[in-house]
Amino acid sequence: MSETGTKYWFCLKHHTVEGTDGCRNQDRLGPYPTAEDASRALERVQERNDAWENDPRWNDDPPRG
């Protein structure tokens, strides 16, 4: 969390970074400590999905290229 306690979310409906008074939580990813972190939310989701799909502990399929 930032020094001021401000939190940020990434809105999945509008593809924008929002503060506390944004869309419903079910339509958002977060909270993130900075607006920059929130702006990378979809990238982080993709990175985590790729890592999980290629983790042999969770998937018996060969890694995707």
C-alpha atoms as one frame of an Amber mdcrd trajectory, in Angstrom:
protein
   0.000   0.000   0.000   1.203   3.486  -0.678   2.260   5.806   2.099  -1.076
   7.637   2.003  -3.081   4.419   2.214  -4.601   4.920  -1.233  -5.515   1.741
  -3.082  -6.161   1.211  -6.781  -8.139  -1.335  -8.785  -8.305  -2.283 -12.453
 -11.867  -2.169 -13.786 -12.628  -5.099 -16.077 -15.661  -3.329 -17.574 -13.930
  -0.084 -18.517 -10.286  -1.233 -18.693  -9.230   1.681 -16.531  -7.538   2.196
 -13.183  -9.939   3.238 -10.446  -9.755   4.420  -6.879 -11.932   3.331  -3.980
 -15.088   4.859  -5.458 -15.052   2.891  -8.688 -17.157   0.090 -10.088 -18.380
  -2.902  -8.083 -15.642  -5.098  -6.639 -16.823  -8.081  -8.669 -15.941  -6.092
 -11.806 -12.426  -5.197 -10.628  -9.012  -6.690  -9.933  -7.099  -5.518  -6.901
  -6.462  -3.714  -4.732  -2.986  -2.672  -5.823  -0.673  -0.301  -3.960  -0.095
   2.017  -6.939  -1.958   3.099 -10.053   0.919   1.739 -12.142   0.563  -1.704
 -10.552  -3.178  -1.634 -11.195  -2.592  -0.684 -14.838  -0.578  -3.905 -15.272
  -3.304  -6.121 -13.774  -4.146  -7.985 -16.980  -0.457  -8.561 -17.737   0.028
 -10.032 -14.271  -3.003 -12.282 -14.716  -1.603 -13.586 -18.011   1.860 -14.129
 -16.499   0.381 -16.070 -13.580  -1.868 -18.142 -15.857   1.095 -19.034 -18.079
   3.226 -19.999 -15.085   0.444 -22.135 -13.649  -0.331 -23.846 -16.962   3.342
 -24.728 -17.382   3.920 -25.857 -13.778   4.394 -29.646 -13.789   3.044 -29.850
 -10.238  -0.375 -28.715 -11.496  -0.429 -29.861 -15.105   0.575 -33.146 -16.727
   0.428 -31.666 -20.251   3.675 -30.619 -21.953   4.541 -26.887 -21.669   3.015
 -24.626 -24.273   5.396 -22.852 -26.592
